[in-house]
Amino acid sequence: MTNLLHITPRPCDRVEILGRAVSEPSQGAPLYLERISAGFPSPADDYIETALDLNTYLVRNPAATFMVKVSGDSMTGAGINDGDILVVDRSGEPAHGKIVVAVLDGELTVKRLLLKDGQAVLAPENPRYRPITVGAEQDLHVWGVVSGVVRRL
């Protein structure tokens, strides 16, 4: 586990790096064959297909995957809420349309990466915030690509 890193970014959001994703083998939780209805449950759906290991399900590259905690509401339209934990793959390809954790001028943020005419735009998913067009004089590094969201209800 790495040390907790905290950089204070723009007021619209904050990302805290919690550490590497857990990659130790586990027995996993039971995975049921049938999908669960959001309406009335079916009493016949008692068959367990296999165990679900959340590491296997959420982590593609354990050596390059980290968990980060989000603070702020700039990405609510993408299903990323204040307090969520993001699964971030540092080996992922930062392509147009991907949600990324980026370092812009030394500040960590999570935004959707848009590439237009050779220029990078960090776009929020909340109409209350404006996209950030990255200027030539700014320092942008994509720290990793978001591959999942973990949230407690």
DSSP file (Angstrom, degrees, kcal/mol; ACC not computed):
  #  RESIDUE AA STRUCTURE BP1 BP2  ACC     N-H-->O    O-->H-N    N-H-->O    O-->H-N    TCO  KAPPA ALPHA  PHI   PSI    X-CA   Y-CA   Z-CA
    1    1 A M              0   0    0      0, 0.0     2,-0.1     0, 0.0    18,-0.1   0.000 360.0 360.0 360.0 134.6    0.0    0.0    0.0
    2    2 A T        -     0   0    0      1,-0.1     2,-0.1     3,-0.0     3,-0.1  -0.413 360.0 -86.8 -86.4 167.1    1.4    3.4   -0.9
    3    3 A N        -     0   0    0     -2,-0.1     2,-0.3     1,-0.1    -1,-0.1  -0.383  51.2 -96.3 -68.5 151.7    1.3    6.5    1.3
    4    4 A L        -     0   0    0     -3,-0.1     2,-0.5    -2,-0.1    14,-0.2  -0.562  41.3-159.9 -70.2 127.0   -1.8    8.6    1.1
    5    5 A L  E     -A   17   0A   0     12,-1.2    12,-1.6    -2,-0.3     2,-0.5  -0.936   9.9-176.7-112.0 130.7   -1.2   11.5   -1.3
    6    6 A H  E     +A   16   0A   0     -2,-0.5     2,-0.4    10,-0.2    10,-0.1  -0.975   6.8 174.2-132.4 120.5   -3.3   14.6   -1.1
    7    7 A I        -     0   0    0      8,-0.6     8,-0.4    -2,-0.5   101,-0.1  -0.991  30.7-129.8-121.5 131.2   -3.1   17.5   -3.5
    8    8 A T        +     0   0    0     -2,-0.4     6,-0.1     6,-0.1    -2,-0.0  -0.716  36.8 177.2 -84.7 109.1   -5.6   20.3   -3.2
    9    9 A P        -     0   0    0      0, 0.0   100,-0.1     0, 0.0     5,-0.1  -0.013  42.0 -34.6 -93.8-158.9   -7.0   21.0   -6.7
   10   10 A R    >   -     0   0    0     98,-0.2     3,-1.4     1,-0.1    98,-0.0  -0.162  64.1-109.1 -56.0 152.8   -9.6   23.3   -8.1
   11   11 A P  T 3  S+     0   0    0      0, 0.0    -1,-0.1     0, 0.0     3,-0.1   0.689 109.6  73.7 -61.7 -17.6  -12.6   23.9   -5.8
   12   12 A C  T 3  S-     0   0    0      1,-0.2    61,-0.8    60,-0.1    62,-0.6   0.769 112.1 -11.1 -73.6 -23.4  -14.9   21.9   -8.0
   13   13 A D  E <   - B   0  72A   0     -3,-1.4     2,-0.3    59,-0.2    59,-0.3  -0.989  54.3-150.7-164.7 168.1  -13.5   18.5   -7.0
   14   14 A R  E     - B   0  71A   0     57,-2.8    57,-3.0    -2,-0.3     2,-0.4  -0.994   6.6-157.2-146.3 143.3  -10.7   16.7   -5.2
   15   15 A V  E     - B   0  70A   0     -8,-0.4    -8,-0.6    -2,-0.3     2,-0.5  -0.991   5.3-165.2-124.5 127.3   -9.1   13.3   -5.7
   16   16 A E  E     -AB   6  69A   0     53,-2.8    53,-2.9    -2,-0.4     2,-0.7  -0.947  19.4-134.2-109.3 130.0   -7.2   11.5   -2.9
   17   17 A I  E     -AB   5  68A   0    -12,-1.6   -12,-1.2    -2,-0.5    51,-0.2  -0.748  22.2-177.5 -83.8 117.1   -5.0    8.6   -3.8
   18   18 A L  E     -     0   0A   0     49,-2.5     2,-0.3    -2,-0.7    50,-0.2   0.811  45.1 -98.3 -85.5 -32.6   -5.8    5.8   -1.4
   19   19 A G  E     - B   0  67A   0     48,-1.3    48,-3.1   -18,-0.1    -1,-0.3  -0.853  58.8 -23.2 141.1-176.6   -3.3    3.3   -2.6
   20   20 A R  E    S- B   0  66A   0     -2,-0.3    46,-0.3    46,-0.3     2,-0.1  -0.253  70.5-100.6 -62.9 150.4   -3.0    0.2   -4.8
   21   21 A A        -     0   0    0     44,-2.5     2,-0.2    41,-0.3    44,-0.1  -0.471  46.4 -97.4 -68.1 144.6   -6.0   -1.9   -5.5
   22   22 A V        +     0   0    0      1,-0.1    -1,-0.1    -2,-0.1    37,-0.1  -0.479  47.8 170.6 -65.2 127.5   -6.2   -5.0   -3.3
   23   23 A S        +     0   0    0     -2,-0.2    -1,-0.1     2,-0.1     3,-0.1   0.266  31.7 120.5-125.6  10.5   -4.8   -7.9   -5.4
   24   24 A E  S    S-     0   0    0      1,-0.1    31,-0.1    31,-0.0    -2,-0.0  -0.545  73.9 -99.9 -73.8 141.7   -4.5  -10.6   -2.8
   25   25 A P        -     0   0    0      0, 0.0     2,-0.3     0, 0.0    -1,-0.1  -0.300  46.7-177.9 -60.7 143.1   -6.6  -13.7   -3.7
   26   26 A S        -     0   0    0     -3,-0.1     3,-0.0     1,-0.1    27,-0.0  -0.905  39.4-116.6-136.1 166.7   -9.9  -13.9   -1.9
   27   27 A Q        -     0   0    0     -2,-0.3    -1,-0.1     1,-0.1    26,-0.0   0.749  55.8-148.5 -76.8 -22.2  -12.7  -16.5   -1.8
   28   28 A G        -     0   0    0     23,-0.1    25,-0.3     2,-0.1    -1,-0.1   0.067  17.7 -72.7  79.6 167.9  -15.1  -13.9   -3.2
   29   29 A A  E     -I   52   0B   0     23,-2.4    23,-4.7     1,-0.1    21,-0.1  -0.674  59.8 -87.4 -95.8 154.2  -18.8  -13.4   -2.7
   30   30 A P  E     -I   51   0B   0      0, 0.0     2,-0.5     0, 0.0    21,-0.3  -0.366  37.3-150.4 -64.4 140.1  -21.4  -15.8   -4.3
   31   31 A L  E     -I   50   0B   0     19,-3.4    18,-2.0    -2,-0.1    19,-1.4  -0.962  10.6-144.0-112.3 122.6  -22.4  -14.9   -7.8
   32   32 A Y  E     -I   48   0B   0     -2,-0.5    16,-0.2    16,-0.2     4,-0.1  -0.636  10.1-135.2 -88.7 143.9  -26.0  -15.9   -8.8
   33   33 A L  S    S+     0   0    0     14,-1.7     2,-0.2    -2,-0.3    -1,-0.1   0.890  86.2  65.7 -63.6 -42.8  -26.7  -17.2  -12.3
   34   34 A E  S    S-     0   0    0     13,-0.4    -2,-0.1     1,-0.1     2,-0.1  -0.536  88.4-114.6 -85.0 147.6  -29.9  -15.1  -12.6
   35   35 A R        -     0   0    0     -2,-0.2     2,-0.5     1,-0.1    -1,-0.1  -0.467  34.2-112.2 -73.4 153.0  -30.0  -11.3  -12.7
   36   36 A I        -     0   0    0     -2,-0.1     2,-0.2    -4,-0.1    -1,-0.1  -0.770  26.2-131.7 -93.2 129.3  -31.7   -9.6   -9.8
   37   37 A S        -     0   0    0     -2,-0.5     5,-0.0     1,-0.1    -1,-0.0  -0.524   2.1-145.3 -76.1 142.1  -35.0   -7.8  -10.6
   38   38 A A  S    S+     0   0    0     -2,-0.2    -1,-0.1     2,-0.1    -2,-0.0   0.516  92.0  50.1 -81.9  -5.1  -35.4   -4.3   -9.3
   39   39 A G  S    S-     0   0    0      1,-0.3    -2,-0.0     0, 0.0    -3,-0.0   0.394 119.0 -14.1 -98.2-125.5  -39.1   -5.2   -8.9
   40   40 A F  S    S-     0   0    0      1,-0.1    -1,-0.3     0, 0.0    -3,-0.1  -0.656  75.0-117.2 -83.9 135.6  -40.4   -8.3   -7.2
   41   41 A P        -     0   0    0      0, 0.0    -1,-0.1     0, 0.0    -5,-0.1  -0.335  18.6-125.1 -71.1 152.5  -37.9  -11.1   -6.5
   42   42 A S    >   -     0   0    0      1,-0.1     3,-1.4     3,-0.1    -5,-0.0  -0.878   9.6-152.6 -96.7 122.8  -38.2  -14.5   -8.0
   43   43 A P  T 3  S+     0   0    0      0, 0.0    -1,-0.1     0, 0.0     3,-0.1   0.624  90.9  65.7 -70.1 -10.8  -38.3  -17.3   -5.4
   44   44 A A  T 3  S+     0   0    0      1,-0.2     2,-1.3     2,-0.1     3,-0.3   0.474  75.3  92.3 -88.6  -1.7  -36.8  -19.7   -7.9
   45   45 A D    <   +     0   0    0     -3,-1.4    -1,-0.2     1,-0.2    -3,-0.1  -0.459  43.1 118.5 -95.8  64.6  -33.5  -18.0   -8.3
   46   46 A D        +     0   0    0     -2,-1.3     2,-0.5    -3,-0.1    -1,-0.2   0.330  37.1 116.4-107.4   6.3  -31.4  -19.8   -5.7
   47   47 A Y        -     0   0    0     -3,-0.3   -14,-1.7     1,-0.0     2,-0.6  -0.658  52.0-152.3 -85.0 122.7  -28.7  -21.3   -8.0
   48   48 A I  E     -I   32   0B   0     -2,-0.5   -16,-0.2   -16,-0.2     3,-0.1  -0.831   9.7-172.5 -94.2 124.6  -25.2  -20.0   -7.3
   49   49 A E  E     -     0   0B   0    -18,-2.0     2,-0.3    -2,-0.6   -17,-0.2   0.927  58.8 -43.5 -82.0 -47.9  -23.0  -20.2  -10.4
   50   50 A T  E     -I   31   0B   0    -19,-1.4   -19,-3.4   -21,-0.1     2,-0.3  -0.922  67.0 -74.8-165.6-179.4  -19.6  -19.3   -9.0
   51   51 A A  E     -I   30   0B   0     -2,-0.3     2,-0.6   -21,-0.3   -23,-0.1  -0.750  38.6-137.3 -93.3 145.4  -17.9  -16.9   -6.6
   52   52 A L  E     -I   29   0B   0    -23,-4.7   -23,-2.4    -2,-0.3     2,-0.7  -0.913  11.1-161.5-106.2 115.1  -17.3  -13.4   -7.6
   53   53 A D     >  -     0   0    0     -2,-0.6     4,-2.2   -25,-0.3     3,-0.3  -0.865   8.3-154.0 -94.0 114.4  -13.9  -12.0   -6.7
   54   54 A L  H  > S+     0   0    0     -2,-0.7     4,-2.7     1,-0.2     5,-0.4   0.805  93.8  59.0 -62.1 -28.9  -14.2   -8.2   -6.9
   55   55 A N  H  > S+     0   0    0      2,-0.2     4,-2.4     1,-0.2    -1,-0.2   0.937 109.2  43.1 -62.6 -45.5  -10.5   -7.9   -7.7
   56   56 A T  H  4 S+     0   0    0     -3,-0.3    -2,-0.2     1,-0.2    -1,-0.2   0.883 117.3  47.5 -66.7 -38.3  -10.9  -10.0  -10.8
   57   57 A Y  H  < S+     0   0    0     -4,-2.2    -2,-0.2     1,-0.1    -1,-0.2   0.883 125.7  25.3 -71.2 -40.2  -14.1   -8.1  -11.7
   58   58 A L  H  < S+     0   0    0     -4,-2.7     2,-0.6    -5,-0.2    -2,-0.2   0.709 110.4  68.5-100.3 -23.3  -12.7   -4.6  -11.2
   59   59 A V     <  +     0   0    0     -4,-2.4    -1,-0.1    -5,-0.4     6,-0.0  -0.880  42.0 169.6-112.0 115.2   -9.0   -4.8  -11.7
   60   60 A R  S    S+     0   0    0     -2,-0.6    -1,-0.2     1,-0.3    -2,-0.0   0.852  83.8  24.0 -85.8 -39.2   -7.5   -5.6  -15.1
   61   61 A N    >   -     0   0    0      1,-0.1     3,-1.5     2,-0.0     4,-0.5  -0.818  68.1-171.7-131.3  90.1   -3.8   -4.8  -14.3
   62   62 A P  G >  S+     0   0    0      0, 0.0     3,-1.0     0, 0.0   -41,-0.3   0.828  83.7  56.7 -55.5 -37.5   -3.2   -5.2  -10.5
   63   63 A A  G 3  S+     0   0    0      1,-0.2   -40,-0.0   -43,-0.1   -43,-0.0   0.757 117.2  34.4 -67.5 -22.8    0.4   -3.8  -10.6
   64   64 A A  G <  S+     0   0    0     -3,-1.5    26,-3.1     2,-0.0     2,-0.5   0.246  96.4 102.9-115.1  11.8   -0.9   -0.5  -12.2
   65   65 A T  E <   + C   0  89A   0     -3,-1.0   -44,-2.5    -4,-0.5     2,-0.3  -0.844  42.5 175.4-107.6 132.7   -4.3   -0.1  -10.5
   66   66 A F  E     -BC  20  88A   0     22,-2.7    22,-3.1    -2,-0.5     2,-0.4  -0.856  25.9-128.8-127.0 160.7   -5.0    2.3   -7.7
   67   67 A M  E     -BC  19  87A   0    -48,-3.1   -49,-2.5    -2,-0.3   -48,-1.3  -0.935  26.6-175.9-109.3 134.9   -8.1    3.4   -5.7
   68   68 A V  E     -BC  17  86A   0     18,-2.1    18,-3.3    -2,-0.4     2,-0.4  -0.969  19.1-134.7-130.2 148.5   -8.8    7.1   -5.4
   69   69 A K  E     -BC  16  85A   0    -53,-2.9   -53,-2.8    -2,-0.4     2,-0.3  -0.873  19.4-142.7-105.6 135.0  -11.5    8.8   -3.4
   70   70 A V  E     -B   15   0A   0     14,-2.7    13,-2.8    -2,-0.4     2,-0.4  -0.739  14.0-172.7 -99.0 140.8  -13.4   11.7   -5.0
   71   71 A S  E     +B   14   0A   0    -57,-3.0   -57,-2.8    -2,-0.3     2,-0.2  -0.979  53.5  39.2-130.1 120.8  -14.6   14.8   -3.3
   72   72 A G  E    S-B   13   0A   0     -2,-0.4   -59,-0.2   -59,-0.3     3,-0.2  -0.636  74.7-105.4 128.2 172.5  -16.9   17.1   -5.3
   73   73 A D  S >  S+     0   0    0    -61,-0.8     3,-1.1    -2,-0.2     4,-0.2   0.123  75.5 111.0-123.8  20.4  -19.8   17.0   -7.7
   74   74 A S  T 3  S+     0   0    0    -62,-0.6    51,-2.8     1,-0.2    52,-0.2   0.630  85.4  42.7 -73.7 -11.0  -18.3   17.8  -11.1
   75   75 A M  T > >S+     0   0    0      5,-0.3     5,-1.9    49,-0.2     3,-1.5   0.107  72.1 117.0-121.5  22.2  -18.7   14.3  -12.5
   76   76 A T  G X 5S+     0   0    0     -3,-1.1     3,-1.7     1,-0.3    50,-0.2   0.817  71.0  63.2 -62.3 -30.9  -22.2   13.4  -11.2
   77   77 A G  G 3 5S+     0   0    0     48,-2.4    -1,-0.3     1,-0.3    49,-0.1   0.696 102.4  50.9 -67.2 -17.9  -23.5   13.1  -14.8
   78   78 A A  G < 5S-     0   0    0     -3,-1.5    -1,-0.3     2,-0.2    -2,-0.2   0.291 126.4-100.8 -98.4   7.2  -21.1   10.2  -15.3
   79   79 A G  T < 5S+     0   0    0     -3,-1.7     2,-0.6     1,-0.2    -3,-0.2   0.679  83.7 129.7  82.5  17.1  -22.3    8.4  -12.2
   80   80 A I      < -     0   0    0     -5,-1.9    -5,-0.3    45,-0.1    -1,-0.2  -0.928  36.6-176.2-108.6 113.8  -19.3    9.6  -10.1
   81   81 A N    >   -     0   0    0     -2,-0.6     3,-2.2     1,-0.1   -11,-0.2  -0.636  36.9 -76.7-109.9 164.0  -20.5   11.1   -6.8
   82   82 A D  T 3  S+     0   0    0      1,-0.3   -11,-0.2    -2,-0.2    -1,-0.1  -0.368 119.8  20.6 -55.6 128.6  -18.9   12.8   -3.9
   83   83 A G  T 3  S+     0   0    0    -13,-2.8    -1,-0.3     1,-0.3   -12,-0.1   0.296  90.9 137.1  91.9  -8.9  -17.3   10.2   -1.7
   84   84 A D    <   -     0   0    0     -3,-2.2   -14,-2.7   -15,-0.1     2,-0.5  -0.300  50.8-132.2 -66.8 154.5  -17.1    7.5   -4.4
   85   85 A I  E     -CD  69 150A   0     65,-2.5    65,-3.3   -16,-0.2     2,-0.3  -0.951  20.8-151.5-108.7 126.6  -13.9    5.4   -4.8
   86   86 A L  E     -CD  68 149A   0    -18,-3.3   -18,-2.1    -2,-0.5     2,-0.6  -0.759  10.7-137.3 -99.1 143.2  -12.6    5.1   -8.3
   87   87 A V  E     -CD  67 148A   0     61,-2.6    60,-3.4    -2,-0.3    61,-1.1  -0.900  29.2-167.9 -94.3 119.2  -10.7    2.2   -9.7
   88   88 A V  E     -CD  66 146A   0    -22,-3.1   -22,-2.7    -2,-0.6     2,-0.7  -0.949  13.8-157.1-120.7 122.5   -7.9    3.8  -11.8
   89   89 A D  E >   -CD  65 145A   0     56,-3.0    56,-2.4    -2,-0.5     3,-1.1  -0.866   2.0-167.2 -99.3 111.8   -5.7    1.9  -14.2
   90   90 A R  T 3  S+     0   0    0    -26,-3.1    -1,-0.1    -2,-0.7   -25,-0.1   0.637  88.7  56.8 -73.6 -13.5   -2.4    3.7  -14.8
   91   91 A S  T 3  S+     0   0    0    -27,-0.2    -1,-0.2   -30,-0.1    53,-0.1   0.485  83.5 113.1 -94.3  -3.2   -1.6    1.5  -17.7
   92   92 A G  S <  S-     0   0    0     -3,-1.1    54,-0.0   -28,-0.2    55,-0.0  -0.322  76.5-108.3 -69.3 151.1   -4.9    2.4  -19.5
   93   93 A E        -     0   0    0      1,-0.1     2,-1.7    51,-0.0    -1,-0.1  -0.707  23.9-136.1 -82.6 118.1   -4.8    4.3  -22.8
   94   94 A P        +     0   0    0      0, 0.0     2,-0.2     0, 0.0    -1,-0.1  -0.557  43.5 165.8 -76.2  87.7   -6.0    7.9  -22.2
   95   95 A A    >   -     0   0    0     -2,-1.7     3,-2.0     1,-0.1    18,-0.2  -0.541  45.5 -70.1-103.4 166.8   -8.2    8.2  -25.3
   96   96 A H  T 3  S+     0   0    0      1,-0.3    18,-0.2    -2,-0.2    -1,-0.1  -0.309 119.9  16.8 -55.4 129.1  -10.9   10.6  -26.4
   97   97 A G  T 3  S+     0   0    0     16,-3.7    -1,-0.3     1,-0.3     2,-0.2   0.283  93.3 127.5  91.1 -10.2  -14.0   10.2  -24.3
   98   98 A K    <   -     0   0    0     -3,-2.0    15,-3.2    15,-0.3     2,-0.5  -0.487  63.1-120.4 -78.3 149.3  -12.4    8.3  -21.5
   99   99 A I  E     -E  112   0A   0     47,-0.3    47,-2.6    13,-0.3     2,-0.3  -0.805  43.7-179.1 -87.6 128.9  -12.8    9.4  -17.9
  100  100 A V  E     -EF 111 145A   0     11,-3.1    11,-2.1    -2,-0.5     2,-0.6  -0.877  37.0-128.6-129.8 156.4   -9.3   10.1  -16.5
  101  101 A V  E     -EF 110 144A   0     43,-2.6    42,-2.3    -2,-0.3    43,-1.5  -0.954  44.6-176.8 -98.7 119.8   -7.5   11.2  -13.4
  102  102 A A  E     -EF 109 142A   0      7,-2.8     7,-2.2    -2,-0.6     2,-0.6  -0.850  30.4-139.5-122.3 154.0   -5.3   14.0  -14.6
  103  103 A V  E     -EF 108 141A   0     38,-3.4    38,-2.1    -2,-0.3     2,-0.6  -0.956  24.3-176.3-110.4 111.3   -2.7   16.3  -13.1
  104  104 A L  E >  S-EF 107 140A   0      3,-2.7     3,-1.5    -2,-0.6    36,-0.2  -0.941  73.2 -22.6-113.5 114.8   -3.2   19.8  -14.5
  105  105 A D  T 3  S-     0   0    0     34,-3.3    -1,-0.2    -2,-0.6    35,-0.1   0.878 130.2 -48.1  51.8  41.9   -0.5   22.3  -13.4
  106  106 A G  T 3  S+     0   0    0     33,-0.4     2,-0.5     1,-0.2    -1,-0.3   0.469 115.8 113.6  84.1   2.9    0.2   20.1  -10.3
  107  107 A E  E <   -E  104   0A   0     -3,-1.5    -3,-2.7  -100,-0.0     2,-0.3  -0.926  60.9-134.1-114.2 129.9   -3.5   19.6   -9.3
  108  108 A L  E     +E  103   0A   0     -2,-0.5   -93,-0.3    -5,-0.2     2,-0.3  -0.580  35.2 158.4 -78.5 139.2   -5.3   16.2   -9.4
  109  109 A T  E     -E  102   0A   0     -7,-2.2    -7,-2.8    -2,-0.3     2,-0.5  -0.979  35.7-131.2-152.3 159.6   -8.7   16.2  -10.9
  110  110 A V  E     +E  101   0A   0     -2,-0.3     2,-0.3    -9,-0.2    -9,-0.2  -0.980  44.0 139.1-116.7 126.6  -11.1   13.7  -12.5
  111  111 A K  E     -E  100   0A   0    -11,-2.1   -11,-3.1    -2,-0.5     2,-0.5  -0.949  56.2 -89.8-153.9 167.6  -12.7   14.6  -15.8
  112  112 A R  E     -EG  99 123A   0     11,-2.8    11,-3.2    -2,-0.3     2,-0.5  -0.778  43.8-131.2 -85.2 129.5  -13.7   13.3  -19.2
  113  113 A L  E     - G   0 122A   0    -15,-3.2   -16,-3.7    -2,-0.5     2,-0.4  -0.719  26.0-175.8 -85.6 122.2  -10.8   13.7  -21.7
  114  114 A L  E     - G   0 121A   0      7,-2.9     7,-2.9    -2,-0.5     2,-0.6  -0.977  10.1-159.6-118.0 132.2  -11.8   15.2  -25.0
  115  115 A L  E     + G   0 120A   0     -2,-0.4     2,-0.5     5,-0.2     5,-0.2  -0.946  17.4 171.5-114.7 114.1   -9.3   15.6  -27.8
  116  116 A K  E >   - G   0 119A   0      3,-2.8     3,-2.0    -2,-0.6    -2,-0.0  -0.977  66.7 -23.7-129.4 119.7  -10.3   18.2  -30.4
  117  117 A D  T 3  S-     0   0    0     -2,-0.5    -1,-0.1     1,-0.3     3,-0.1   0.870 126.4 -48.6  50.3  44.5   -8.0   19.3  -33.2
  118  118 A G  T 3  S+     0   0    0      1,-0.2     2,-0.4    -3,-0.0    -1,-0.3   0.551 117.9 111.7  77.0   7.5   -4.9   18.4  -31.3
  119  119 A Q  E <   -G  116   0A   0     -3,-2.0    -3,-2.8     2,-0.0     2,-0.4  -0.911  61.7-132.8-117.0 142.9   -6.0   20.1  -28.1
  120  120 A A  E     -G  115   0A   0     -2,-0.4    14,-2.6    14,-0.4     2,-0.4  -0.752  18.2-171.3 -95.3 138.2   -7.0   18.5  -24.9
  121  121 A V  E     -GH 114 133A   0     -7,-2.9    -7,-2.9    -2,-0.4     2,-0.8  -0.997  14.7-150.5-126.3 131.8  -10.2   19.4  -23.0
  122  122 A L  E     -GH 113 132A   0     10,-2.9    10,-2.7    -2,-0.4    -9,-0.2  -0.899  25.2-164.1-101.3 108.0  -11.0   18.2  -19.5
  123  123 A A  E     -G  112   0A   0    -11,-3.2   -11,-2.8    -2,-0.8     2,-0.1  -0.802  10.2-143.8-103.4 128.6  -14.8   18.1  -19.4
  124  124 A P        -     0   0    0      0, 0.0   -49,-0.2     0, 0.0   -13,-0.1  -0.374  12.6-136.2 -75.7 165.7  -16.9   17.9  -16.3
  125  125 A E  S    S+     0   0    0    -51,-2.8   -48,-2.4   -45,-0.1   -46,-0.2  -0.278  82.0  80.6-116.7  43.4  -20.2   15.9  -16.3
  126  126 A N  S >  S-     0   0    0    -52,-0.2     3,-2.2     3,-0.2   -53,-0.0  -0.937  74.5-139.8-148.1 122.1  -22.2   18.5  -14.4
  127  127 A P  T 3  S+     0   0    0      0, 0.0   -53,-0.1     0, 0.0    -1,-0.0   0.638  97.5  73.0 -62.8 -12.5  -23.6   21.6  -16.2
  128  128 A R  T 3  S+     0   0    0      2,-0.0     2,-0.3    -3,-0.0   -54,-0.1   0.637  95.0  61.7 -73.5 -12.4  -22.7   23.8  -13.3
  129  129 A Y  S <  S-     0   0    0     -3,-2.2    -3,-0.2   -55,-0.1     0, 0.0  -0.861  78.7-131.0-118.4 150.3  -19.0   23.5  -14.3
  130  130 A R        -     0   0    0     -2,-0.3    -2,-0.0     1,-0.1     2,-0.0  -0.693  29.7-103.5 -96.3 148.8  -17.2   24.6  -17.4
  131  131 A P        -     0   0    0      0, 0.0     2,-0.7     0, 0.0    -8,-0.2  -0.348  31.1-128.0 -63.6 151.4  -14.8   22.5  -19.5
  132  132 A I  E     -H  122   0A   0    -10,-2.7   -10,-2.9    -2,-0.0     2,-0.6  -0.912  15.4-155.6-105.5 110.2  -11.1   23.2  -19.0
  133  133 A T  E     -H  121   0A   0     -2,-0.7     2,-0.6   -12,-0.2   -12,-0.2  -0.779  21.2-130.9 -85.1 121.5   -9.4   23.7  -22.4
  134  134 A V        -     0   0    0    -14,-2.6   -14,-0.4    -2,-0.6     2,-0.1  -0.624  22.0-146.7 -80.6 118.0   -5.7   22.9  -21.7
  135  135 A G    >   -     0   0    0     -2,-0.6     3,-1.6     1,-0.1    -1,-0.0  -0.374  24.2-109.6 -80.7 161.7   -3.5   25.7  -23.1
  136  136 A A  T 3  S+     0   0    0      1,-0.3    -1,-0.1    -2,-0.1    -2,-0.0   0.783 119.0  55.4 -60.6 -28.5    0.0   25.2  -24.6
  137  137 A E  T 3  S+     0   0    0      2,-0.1    -1,-0.3     0, 0.0     2,-0.2   0.546  93.2  91.5 -83.4  -7.1    1.5   26.8  -21.5
  138  138 A Q  S <  S-     0   0    0     -3,-1.6     2,-0.7     1,-0.0    -4,-0.0  -0.561  74.7-128.4 -91.8 155.2   -0.2   24.4  -19.1
  139  139 A D        +     0   0    0     -2,-0.2   -34,-3.3     2,-0.0     2,-0.5  -0.895  31.1 177.9-106.0 109.6    1.3   21.2  -17.8
  140  140 A L  E     + F   0 104A   0     -2,-0.7     2,-0.4   -36,-0.2   -36,-0.2  -0.952   7.8 171.5-117.3 129.2   -1.1   18.2  -18.3
  141  141 A H  E     - F   0 103A   0    -38,-2.1   -38,-3.4    -2,-0.5     2,-0.7  -0.994  28.8-137.1-131.9 127.2   -0.3   14.6  -17.4
  142  142 A V  E     - F   0 102A   0     -2,-0.4   -40,-0.3   -40,-0.2     3,-0.1  -0.767  17.3-169.9 -82.8 116.9   -3.0   11.9  -17.5
  143  143 A W  E     -     0   0A   0    -42,-2.3     2,-0.3    -2,-0.7   -41,-0.2   0.815  59.3 -37.6 -79.3 -32.6   -2.3    9.9  -14.3
  144  144 A G  E     - F   0 101A   0    -43,-1.5   -43,-2.6    -3,-0.1     2,-0.5  -0.965  56.3 -97.3 179.3 168.6   -4.7    7.0  -15.2
  145  145 A V  E     -DF  89 100A   0    -56,-2.4   -56,-3.0    -2,-0.3     2,-0.4  -0.881  37.5-121.3-106.1 131.3   -7.9    5.9  -16.8
  146  146 A V  E     +D   88   0A   0    -47,-2.6   -47,-0.3    -2,-0.5   -58,-0.2  -0.569  34.7 170.2 -73.1 125.7  -11.0    5.3  -14.6
  147  147 A S  E     +     0   0A   0    -60,-3.4     2,-0.3    -2,-0.4   -59,-0.2   0.482  59.5   2.0-115.1  -6.9  -12.1    1.7  -15.0
  148  148 A G  E     -D   87   0A   0    -61,-1.1   -61,-2.6     2,-0.0     2,-0.4  -0.988  54.6-133.2-170.7 165.3  -14.7    1.4  -12.2
  149  149 A V  E     -D   86   0A   0     -2,-0.3     2,-0.4   -63,-0.2   -63,-0.2  -0.995  13.4-162.5-130.5 135.2  -16.6    3.1   -9.4
  150  150 A V  E     +D   85   0A   0    -65,-3.3   -65,-2.5    -2,-0.4     2,-0.4  -0.972  18.2 169.5-118.5 131.8  -17.1    1.7   -5.9
  151  151 A R        -     0   0    0     -2,-0.4     2,-0.4   -67,-0.2   -67,-0.1  -0.998  27.2-140.4-146.4 136.7  -19.9    3.1   -3.7
  152  152 A R              0   0    0     -2,-0.4    -2,-0.0     1,-0.1     0, 0.0  -0.761 360.0 360.0 -90.6 143.4  -21.5    2.2   -0.4
  153  153 A L              0   0    0     -2,-0.4    -1,-0.1     0, 0.0     0, 0.0   0.420 360.0 360.0 -92.4 360.0  -25.3    2.8   -0.2
